[in-house]
Amino acid sequence: MSSDDLYRMAAMDAKMLQDRILTAAGRTIDVSDGHAVAQALADALLAVVQDYLTRTSNEYDVELFLEVNGSKPESITSWPVNILAGLSLRRIPTADRHAMCESAVQIAARRLRSTSGS
């Protein structure tokens, strides 16, 4: 698979996860800036992937992941895409990726609900 295909798939996955977050959080969430859901997803992915790597790898792998993905990029919307593409590049088992995405959706939805006062 080419890197373009990998990022295209990651972008589709990120969009689907963000739609699920909106549904889980409730449609009363203010998404007018277009970044709140992407930010929530990226933050949640950072947490669940870091936890996963801590359990399944070593501290150097965790440090590398955070070095590559830990800083907020200029384009917030690309942040979760980059993280998801990185999971595919690491060849993390599909079941583990799905479990991390499920956890990230739940975490992000809870955070959005709590910040919106719903």
GROMACS elastic network, one bead per residue, 0.5 to 0.9 nm:
[ bonds ]
;  ai    aj funct       b0    kb
    1     4     6  0.81932   500
    1     5     6  0.61923   500
    1     6     6  0.66029   500
    2     5     6  0.51849   500
    2     6     6  0.62365   500
    2     7     6  0.87595   500
    3     7     6  0.61621   500
    3     8     6  0.84395   500
    3    85     6  0.88616   500
    4     7     6  0.52689   500
    4     8     6  0.60412   500
    4     9     6  0.85922   500
    5     9     6  0.61125   500
    5    10     6  0.84934   500
    6     9     6  0.52523   500
    6    10     6  0.61650   500
    6    11     6  0.86230   500
    6    85     6  0.62481   500
    6    88     6  0.76516   500
    6    89     6  0.83656   500
    7    11     6  0.59601   500
    7    12     6  0.85358   500
    7    81     6  0.69994   500
    7    82     6  0.75203   500
    7    84     6  0.84432   500
    7    85     6  0.58487   500
    8    11     6  0.50934   500
    8    12     6  0.63336   500
    8    13     6  0.86595   500
    8    81     6  0.87500   500
    8    85     6  0.89025   500
    9    12     6  0.51141   500
    9    13     6  0.61450   500
    9    14     6  0.85625   500
    9    81     6  0.88158   500
    9    84     6  0.89845   500
    9    85     6  0.79540   500
   10    14     6  0.60055   500
   10    15     6  0.85486   500
   10    80     6  0.83366   500
   10    81     6  0.52432   500
   10    82     6  0.74596   500
   10    83     6  0.84208   500
   10    84     6  0.55308   500
   10    85     6  0.52862   500
   10    86     6  0.89678   500
   10    88     6  0.84514   500
   11    14     6  0.50462   500
   11    15     6  0.61850   500
   11    16     6  0.86233   500
   11    78     6  0.80091   500
   11    80     6  0.82151   500
   11    81     6  0.51969   500
   11    82     6  0.84296   500
   11    84     6  0.82082   500
   11    85     6  0.83428   500
   12    15     6  0.51463   500
   12    16     6  0.62168   500
   12    17     6  0.86313   500
   12    81     6  0.84504   500
   13    16     6  0.50977   500
   13    17     6  0.60995   500
   13    18     6  0.85331   500
   13    81     6  0.78100   500
   13    84     6  0.77786   500
   14    17     6  0.50889   500
   14    18     6  0.60578   500
   14    19     6  0.85621   500
   14    38     6  0.81287   500
   14    41     6  0.82101   500
   14    77     6  0.89709   500
   14    78     6  0.89963   500
   14    80     6  0.62366   500
   14    81     6  0.57400   500
   14    84     6  0.73852   500
   15    18     6  0.50949   500
   15    19     6  0.61782   500
   15    20     6  0.86481   500
   15    38     6  0.87421   500
   15    81     6  0.87158   500
   16    19     6  0.51143   500
   16    20     6  0.62893   500
   16    21     6  0.86867   500
   17    20     6  0.50139   500
   17    21     6  0.61522   500
   17    22     6  0.86920   500
   17    41     6  0.78163   500
   17   101     6  0.75094   500
   17   102     6  0.85581   500
   17   104     6  0.86527   500
   17   105     6  0.65265   500
   18    22     6  0.62388   500
   18    23     6  0.86266   500
   18    37     6  0.60742   500
   18    38     6  0.67306   500
   18    40     6  0.88442   500
   18    41     6  0.69203   500
   18   105     6  0.76935   500
   18   108     6  0.89769   500
   19    22     6  0.51536   500
   19    23     6  0.62955   500
   19    24     6  0.86573   500
   19    37     6  0.86713   500
   20    23     6  0.50484   500
   20    24     6  0.60697   500
   20    25     6  0.84266   500
   20   105     6  0.69338   500
   20   109     6  0.85605   500
   21    24     6  0.50557   500
   21    25     6  0.58494   500
   21    26     6  0.83005   500
   21    37     6  0.73033   500
   21    40     6  0.88472   500
   21    41     6  0.79828   500
   21   104     6  0.88495   500
   21   105     6  0.53955   500
   21   106     6  0.72284   500
   21   107     6  0.89020   500
   21   108     6  0.65439   500
   21   109     6  0.50887   500
   21   110     6  0.88768   500
   21   112     6  0.85870   500
   22    25     6  0.50780   500
   22    26     6  0.58358   500
   22    27     6  0.61985   500
   22    28     6  0.88277   500
   22    29     6  0.73880   500
   22    37     6  0.73968   500
   22   109     6  0.69455   500
   22   112     6  0.86260   500
   23    26     6  0.52518   500
   23    27     6  0.64546   500
   23   109     6  0.83564   500
   24    27     6  0.84687   500
   24   105     6  0.80469   500
   24   106     6  0.75494   500
   24   109     6  0.58023   500
   24   110     6  0.82964   500
   24   113     6  0.89557   500
   25    28     6  0.79836   500
   25    29     6  0.70733   500
   25   106     6  0.86907   500
   25   108     6  0.82129   500
   25   110     6  0.66178   500
   25   111     6  0.84718   500
   25   112     6  0.63685   500
   25   113     6  0.54874   500
   25   118     6  0.85777   500
   26    29     6  0.63721   500
   26   109     6  0.83318   500
   26   113     6  0.75497   500
   26   118     6  0.83249   500
   27    30     6  0.81087   500
   28    31     6  0.88824   500
   28   113     6  0.88008   500
   28   116     6  0.79788   500
   28   118     6  0.77810   500
   29    36     6  0.89415   500
   29   112     6  0.70098   500
   29   113     6  0.71976   500
   29   115     6  0.88727   500
   29   116     6  0.61944   500
   29   118     6  0.83005   500
   30    33     6  0.79955   500
   30    34     6  0.88763   500
   30    36     6  0.79166   500
   30   116     6  0.76127   500
   31    34     6  0.52859   500
   31    35     6  0.70471   500
   31    36     6  0.60964   500
   31    37     6  0.71060   500
   32    35     6  0.81242   500
   32    36     6  0.84810   500
   33    36     6  0.70102   500
   34    37     6  0.71566   500
   34    38     6  0.76075   500
   34    77     6  0.79901   500
   35    38     6  0.52177   500
   35    39     6  0.58835   500
   35    40     6  0.84586   500
   35    75     6  0.89480   500
   35    76     6  0.62290   500
   35    77     6  0.63370   500
   36    39     6  0.51541   500
   36    40     6  0.60994   500
   36    41     6  0.86000   500
   36    76     6  0.88370   500
   36   112     6  0.79415   500
   37    41     6  0.60588   500
   37    42     6  0.85121   500
   37    77     6  0.87101   500
   37   108     6  0.76387   500
   37   109     6  0.85148   500
   37   112     6  0.76568   500
   38    41     6  0.51073   500
   38    42     6  0.60673   500
   38    43     6  0.85362   500
   38    76     6  0.64478   500
   38    77     6  0.53822   500
   38    78     6  0.80649   500
   38    79     6  0.73498   500
   38    80     6  0.64989   500
   39    42     6  0.51465   500
   39    43     6  0.60821   500
   39    44     6  0.85125   500
   39    72     6  0.88362   500
   39    76     6  0.62995   500
   39    77     6  0.74122   500
   39    79     6  0.76682   500
   39    80     6  0.77736   500
   39   108     6  0.86882   500
   40    43     6  0.52158   500
   40    44     6  0.61173   500
   40    45     6  0.85324   500
   40   104     6  0.87127   500
   40   105     6  0.88253   500
   40   107     6  0.82200   500
   40   109     6  0.77666   500
   40   111     6  0.71255   500
   40   112     6  0.70669   500
   41    44     6  0.51202   500
   41    45     6  0.59863   500
   41    46     6  0.85082   500
   41    79     6  0.87255   500
   41    80     6  0.63022   500
   41   104     6  0.64084   500
   41   105     6  0.68281   500
   41   107     6  0.82037   500
   41   108     6  0.54968   500
   41   109     6  0.85216   500
   42    45     6  0.50548   500
   42    46     6  0.60792   500
   42    47     6  0.86720   500
   42    72     6  0.89193   500
   42    76     6  0.84370   500
   42    77     6  0.88274   500
   42    79     6  0.59870   500
   42    81     6  0.84165   500
   42    83     6  0.74305   500
   42   104     6  0.84021   500
   42   108     6  0.85122   500
   43    46     6  0.51782   500
   43    47     6  0.64532   500
   43    48     6  0.89172   500
   43    70     6  0.89392   500
   43    80     6  0.83743   500
   43   104     6  0.83733   500
   43   107     6  0.89826   500
   43   108     6  0.76195   500
   44    47     6  0.51832   500
   44    48     6  0.62872   500
   44    49     6  0.85033   500
   44   101     6  0.88798   500
   44   103     6  0.79131   500
   44   105     6  0.74960   500
   44   106     6  0.86072   500
   44   107     6  0.59158   500
   44   108     6  0.56857   500
   45    48     6  0.52240   500
   45    49     6  0.57934   500
   45    50     6  0.81426   500
   45    80     6  0.73033   500
   45    83     6  0.73135   500
   45    84     6  0.83101   500
   45   100     6  0.72868   500
   45   101     6  0.72060   500
   45   103     6  0.82872   500
   45   104     6  0.53701   500
   45   105     6  0.85589   500
   45   107     6  0.89059   500
   45   108     6  0.87086   500
   46    49     6  0.54177   500
   46    50     6  0.59167   500
   46    51     6  0.85045   500
   46    65     6  0.88575   500
   46    66     6  0.78669   500
   46    69     6  0.76402   500
   46    70     6  0.71010   500
   46    80     6  0.88526   500
   46    83     6  0.77885   500
   46   104     6  0.86693   500
   47    50     6  0.52629   500
   47    51     6  0.62013   500
   47    52     6  0.86525   500
   47   104     6  0.80700   500
   48    51     6  0.50568   500
   48    52     6  0.60824   500
   48    53     6  0.86098   500
   48   100     6  0.59548   500
   48   101     6  0.83137   500
   48   103     6  0.70337   500
   48   104     6  0.65729   500
   49    53     6  0.60426   500
   49    54     6  0.83993   500
   49    62     6  0.87075   500
   49    65     6  0.85854   500
   49    83     6  0.88732   500
   49    87     6  0.85064   500
   49    97     6  0.88980   500
   49   100     6  0.67813   500
   50    53     6  0.51954   500
   50    54     6  0.60447   500
   50    55     6  0.86791   500
   50    62     6  0.61702   500
   50    63     6  0.89959   500
   50    65     6  0.76738   500
   50    66     6  0.77762   500
   51    54     6  0.50920   500
   51    55     6  0.63849   500
   51    56     6  0.87303   500
   51    62     6  0.87534   500
   52    55     6  0.52565   500
   52    56     6  0.60994   500
   52    57     6  0.80765   500
   52    96     6  0.85994   500
   52   100     6  0.79735   500
   53    56     6  0.50275   500
   53    57     6  0.50740   500
   53    58     6  0.70152   500
   53    59     6  0.81537   500
   53    61     6  0.70356   500
   53    62     6  0.58854   500
   53    65     6  0.86683   500
   54    57     6  0.58221   500
   54    58     6  0.62419   500
   54    59     6  0.67162   500
   54    61     6  0.83283   500
   54    62     6  0.64647   500
   55    58     6  0.79327   500
   57    60     6  0.82958   500
   57    61     6  0.64076   500
   57    62     6  0.75906   500
   58    61     6  0.54457   500
   58    62     6  0.65547   500
   58    63     6  0.88286   500
   59    62     6  0.50199   500
   59    63     6  0.60898   500
   59    64     6  0.85709   500
   60    64     6  0.60765   500
   60    65     6  0.85177   500
   61    64     6  0.50788   500
   61    65     6  0.61225   500
   61    66     6  0.86283   500
   62    65     6  0.50986   500
   62    66     6  0.62198   500
   62    67     6  0.85152   500
   63    66     6  0.51676   500
   63    67     6  0.59814   500
   63    68     6  0.85998   500
   64    68     6  0.61355   500
   64    69     6  0.84178   500
   65    68     6  0.52930   500
   65    69     6  0.58737   500
   65    70     6  0.73011   500
   65    83     6  0.89195   500
   65    86     6  0.85551   500
   66    69     6  0.50799   500
   66    71     6  0.76661   500
   67    70     6  0.56947   500
   67    71     6  0.73693   500
   68    71     6  0.75305   500
   68    83     6  0.88754   500
   69    72     6  0.77108   500
   69    73     6  0.86651   500
   69    79     6  0.76650   500
   69    82     6  0.74258   500
   69    83     6  0.63785   500
   69    86     6  0.86362   500
   70    73     6  0.89968   500
   71    79     6  0.89866   500
   72    75     6  0.80666   500
   72    76     6  0.68410   500
   72    79     6  0.70073   500
   73    76     6  0.60036   500
   73    77     6  0.88466   500
   73    78     6  0.76062   500
   73    79     6  0.64535   500
   74    77     6  0.88844   500
   74    78     6  0.85325   500
   74    79     6  0.88255   500
   75    78     6  0.55235   500
   75    79     6  0.69719   500
   76    79     6  0.53168   500
   76    80     6  0.79449   500
   77    80     6  0.67945   500
   77    81     6  0.74322   500
   78    81     6  0.50992   500
   78    82     6  0.61029   500
   78    83     6  0.87345   500
   79    82     6  0.52407   500
   79    83     6  0.64031   500
   79    84     6  0.87533   500
   80    83     6  0.50440   500
   80    84     6  0.60956   500
   80    85     6  0.84883   500
   81    84     6  0.51790   500
   81    85     6  0.60551   500
   81    86     6  0.84864   500
   82    85     6  0.50918   500
   82    86     6  0.60776   500
   82    87     6  0.87283   500
   83    86     6  0.50111   500
   83    87     6  0.64035   500
   83    88     6  0.89421   500
   84    87     6  0.51224   500
   84    88     6  0.66308   500
   84    89     6  0.88052   500
   84    97     6  0.86542   500
   84   101     6  0.89315   500
   85    88     6  0.52040   500
   85    89     6  0.62639   500
   85    90     6  0.87254   500
   86    90     6  0.61390   500
   86    91     6  0.86709   500
   87    90     6  0.51619   500
   87    91     6  0.65125   500
   87    92     6  0.60051   500
   87    97     6  0.71930   500
   88    91     6  0.51024   500
   88    92     6  0.63476   500
   88    93     6  0.86221   500
   88    94     6  0.86743   500
   88    97     6  0.83639   500
   89    92     6  0.78539   500
   91    94     6  0.82825   500
   92    95     6  0.84468   500
   92    96     6  0.66654   500
   92    97     6  0.64660   500
   93    96     6  0.53287   500
   93    97     6  0.63156   500
   93    98     6  0.87347   500
   94    97     6  0.50449   500
   94    98     6  0.61237   500
   94    99     6  0.85626   500
   95    98     6  0.51355   500
   95    99     6  0.61724   500
   95   100     6  0.86599   500
   96    99     6  0.50277   500
   96   100     6  0.61479   500
   96   101     6  0.85826   500
   97   100     6  0.51024   500
   97   101     6  0.61462   500
   97   102     6  0.85994   500
   98   101     6  0.50646   500
   98   102     6  0.61243   500
   98   103     6  0.86287   500
   99   102     6  0.50924   500
   99   103     6  0.62401   500
   99   104     6  0.85528   500
  100   103     6  0.51497   500
  100   104     6  0.60488   500
  100   105     6  0.86285   500
  101   105     6  0.61178   500
  101   106     6  0.86908   500
  102   105     6  0.52300   500
  102   106     6  0.64537   500
  102   107     6  0.87565   500
  103   106     6  0.52397   500
  103   107     6  0.61589   500
  103   108     6  0.85348   500
  104   107     6  0.51036   500
  104   108     6  0.59143   500
  104   109     6  0.83825   500
  105   108     6  0.52412   500
  105   109     6  0.60224   500
  105   110     6  0.85627   500
  106   109     6  0.52365   500
  106   110     6  0.61985   500
  106   111     6  0.86758   500
  107   110     6  0.52282   500
  107   111     6  0.62454   500
  107   112     6  0.86996   500
  108   111     6  0.51057   500
  108   112     6  0.61485   500
  108   113     6  0.85829   500
  109   112     6  0.51418   500
  109   113     6  0.61110   500
  109   114     6  0.85689   500
  110   113     6  0.51437   500
  110   114     6  0.61331   500
  110   115     6  0.86655   500
  111   114     6  0.51243   500
  111   115     6  0.61895   500
  111   116     6  0.85826   500
  112   115     6  0.52150   500
  112   116     6  0.61087   500
  112   117     6  0.86315   500
  112   118     6  0.87399   500
  113   116     6  0.52120   500
  113   117     6  0.62150   500
  113   118     6  0.53304   500
  114   117     6  0.53383   500
  114   118     6  0.64689   500
  115   118     6  0.79025   500
